[in-house]
Amino acid sequence: MERLSGREDRLLAIVSRDHPLAGRTALRFSEVLEHPLVDVLEIGALSLLLTEAAQDLGRKPDYRYRVTSMDAARRLVAAGLAVNVMPDRMIVPYLDRFGVLGIAIDEPWALRRLRLVARAAD
């Protein structure tokens, strides 16, 4: 197996501009869990990561909405109905378009190094 170079991404809490957390520059995940969340089914691995992180805190995410696309999640957040967690590369290009803010989650697991592993070339 060959490990190819990857990239890093940071998980952000996505909130509407008038959300009570909107003025923050960073959040602990426990603070995110105080608010209703939207779950995006197309990125199920992230849902598992968030559920495990919540369990480590003795908590359970309050998923008020389960949607099938990132676009639907961004719209629910923009409407002020829920908070979402997504990788920075999936939201930063849309911040102004949807009128939402991305706030860094200040947890070691929220900074992810993504790598591609493939069979070595023969």
Solvent accessible surface area in square Angstrom, and as a share of the most:
residue,aa,sasa,rsa
1,M,166,0.74
2,E,73,0.33
3,R,163,0.60
4,L,66,0.33
5,S,109,0.71
6,G,35,0.34
7,R,101,0.37
8,E,76,0.34
9,D,3,0.01
10,R,66,0.24
11,L,0,0.00
12,L,18,0.09
13,A,0,0.00
14,I,0,0.00
15,V,0,0.00
16,S,5,0.03
17,R,128,0.47
18,D,126,0.65
19,H,27,0.12
20,P,116,0.73
21,L,16,0.08
22,A,20,0.15
23,G,77,0.74
24,R,101,0.37
25,T,126,0.73
26,A,38,0.29
27,L,2,0.01
28,R,118,0.43
29,F,1,0.00
30,S,41,0.27
31,E,48,0.22
32,V,0,0.00
33,L,8,0.04
34,E,116,0.52
35,H,36,0.16
36,P,36,0.23
37,L,3,0.01
38,V,3,0.02
39,D,7,0.04
40,V,3,0.02
41,L,96,0.48
42,E,98,0.44
43,I,38,0.19
44,G,35,0.33
45,A,83,0.64
46,L,10,0.05
47,S,20,0.13
48,L,120,0.60
49,L,47,0.24
50,L,10,0.05
51,T,40,0.23
52,E,102,0.46
53,A,8,0.06
54,A,0,0.00
55,Q,115,0.51
56,D,123,0.64
57,L,87,0.43
58,G,70,0.67
59,R,82,0.30
60,K,169,0.71
61,P,11,0.07
62,D,55,0.29
63,Y,38,0.15
64,R,147,0.54
65,Y,75,0.29
66,R,145,0.53
67,V,22,0.12
68,T,101,0.59
69,S,38,0.24
70,M,10,0.05
71,D,51,0.26
72,A,34,0.27
73,A,0,0.00
74,R,20,0.07
75,R,132,0.48
76,L,33,0.16
77,V,0,0.00
78,A,39,0.30
79,A,70,0.55
80,G,40,0.39
81,L,87,0.43
82,A,4,0.03
83,V,0,0.00
84,N,4,0.02
85,V,5,0.03
86,M,0,0.00
87,P,11,0.07
88,D,36,0.19
89,R,139,0.51
90,M,63,0.28
91,I,0,0.00
92,V,81,0.47
93,P,97,0.61
94,Y,67,0.25
95,L,44,0.22
96,D,123,0.64
97,R,165,0.60
98,F,21,0.09
99,G,19,0.18
100,V,0,0.00
101,L,57,0.28
102,G,29,0.28
103,I,4,0.02
104,A,30,0.23
105,I,0,0.00
106,D,76,0.39
107,E,21,0.10
108,P,118,0.74
109,W,69,0.24
110,A,0,0.00
111,L,84,0.42
112,R,56,0.21
113,R,124,0.45
114,L,61,0.30
115,R,120,0.44
116,L,110,0.55
117,V,80,0.46
118,A,39,0.31
119,R,207,0.76
120,A,56,0.43
121,A,94,0.73
122,D,190,0.98
